[in-house]
Amino acid sequence: MEGKERPGATAAQALYAMDRMIALAQFGQQDIAGRLGLNVTDLTCLGFVIEAAQAVESLTAGDLAERARLTTGAVTGVLNRLEKAGYTRREADPKDRRRVRVVMEDAAQARVMAVYGPFYERLGALFGDYSAEETAVLADWFTRARAAMQLSLDEIREGGAEAGA
C-alpha cells in the first residue's frame, strides 16, 4: 500500500503529540484496570504474564518482580490479587520445586481482550493507513524511544536527575 501524504511536523510537535498520547494512556490504564477489577500495578504485572505466555516462556514470581520493579513481597500481593480475580495461578517449577511459575488461567486472555480488543482493532486499522516502510519506521522509532526512555528512567531512579534542579 502506498503511504498517504502527511502534514509536516517538527520534532517538538511530535514530542507534544507523544506526551498527550502517553498522558491519555496513563489515564486509560486506570480505566482499563478498573474494568478488569484490578489496580494499575496489577494490570501492568498481568501484561508481563500475558507477554510471557504469548512468547511461550516461563515466568517466575522473581522474574515478575524484576520486570515490574517490585519487591518480592509486593509481587506476592499482586499474585494473590491476580489469582483471586481469576487471571493467573502459581505452579511449582518442574525443574526447581523451590521456584514458583506464574501461569495464565485459560479464560483470562479472553477476558482481557474483551476490554483491549476494540482498542487494538482501532490501532490496527490506523496502521492500515501507513505503507510497510512507514510502519517499519514507526516500529523502529517506538523501539528506540522505549530504550531511550528506559535509560532516562534508570537515571532518575538512581538519582541522576534531580527534581526542580
N, C-alpha and C positions, 0 to 999 in steps of 0.2 A: 504494500500500500504506500502510496505517495504521501509524505507529510504535508500537513496544511501550512499555509503561510501564517507565521506567528508575528505578533507585535513585538517591537524591540523592547528590551528591558536592560537596566543596569544591574550590576551586582547588588547594589543597595536595594533596589526594588525587589530582586529575587529573595534577598535575605529577609526583607519585610514580609513578603508573602509566605516564606517558610516559617517565620516567627508566628504569624497568625494561624497557620495550619497546625503548628505544634501546640499553641495555646488551645485551639479547638480540640485537638486530640486529647490533651490532658483532661479537659472537662468531659469529653466524650468517654474516656476510660472510666471516669466516676459513674457516669450514667449506665454504661455497659456493665460494670461491676455490680451496680445496684440491681440491674435487671436480672443478672445471673445469681443474685443472692450472696455476693462476695464483696470484699473491700478491694481497693486498687492493688494493694500489695499481693493479696491472694490471687487476683486476676493476672497480675504480672507473672507470678510463680506458675500458675496454670498454663500460661503461654509458653513458659520454658518446658513444662511437661508435654504439652502438645507438640512443640518443636522436636523434642527428643523422640516422641512416639512416631512422628512422621518420618524422621531420619532413621527409624528402627535402631535407636541407640539406647543403651541402658542409662538411666539417670538415678543416681543415688541421692539420698537426702543431703549428703555433704556436697555433692555437685550442685544441687539446687541452692543450697546456702551460698555457695561461692558465686554462682551466676546472678543471684538476686542481691548479693552483697548483704546478706543477713547472717546473724549468728545461728549456730545450730539449734539453740534454744528457741529462737524466733521461728525458724523453719518448722520445728516441731508443732508450734501453734498453728502455722499456716497449713501444715499437712492434716492436723486434726480437723480444721475447718473445711478443707477441701474434701476430706473423707466424709465428714458429716453431711456435706452438701451433695455427695454422690458423684464427685468428679474424679477422684483418684482413690487408690488403695496402696498400702505398703506391702511389699513382699520381701522375704529374705532373699538375698543374692545367692543363687545356687553355687557360685564359685567361692563365696566367702560369707558364711552364715552370720557373721558379725555385722555385715553391711546390710542396709535396707534400700531396696529399689523402690522408686515411685512409679506407679503404673496407672495409666488412664483407665477409667471404667469404660466399658463398651459403649454405653449410651451417652457418655459425656461429650464426645466430639459433636454429635448431632445437636445436643442442647446448646453448645457454644455457637455452632454455625447457624442455628436458628436466629441468633442475635446478630452475629457478624456477617452472615451470608449476604444480605442486601447491600451492606457497605462494600464488601469485596466485589460484588457484581457491578456496582456503580464504578468502582475504580477500574475494574477490568474493561468495562465499556469505554472509560476515559482513555485507557491505553490504546484502544482501538483507533483513536484519532491520531495516533503517532505512528510514524514509519518504524520499521525494525531498527534502523540506525538511530532514530531519536530515542526509542525505548532503551537501546543499549547505552546511550549517553546518560539517560535518566538513571538506569540501574548502576552505572559506574559512579555517577555523582552521589547517589544515596549511599553506596558502599564506602566511598572515600569520605563523605561527610560524616558518616557514622564513626569511622576511625578517628577523624579529627575531633569529633565531639567526645569520644571516649578518652582521648588523650587529655583534652581540656578538663573533663570531669575528674580524671585521675589526679591532675594537678590541683584542682580545687579541693578534692578530698584529702590530699596530702598537705594542704595548707599553702600551696604555691600561689594562690590568687586570694588576696585579702579583700573582704567586703568593705566597700566605702573607701578603698585606697585610691 
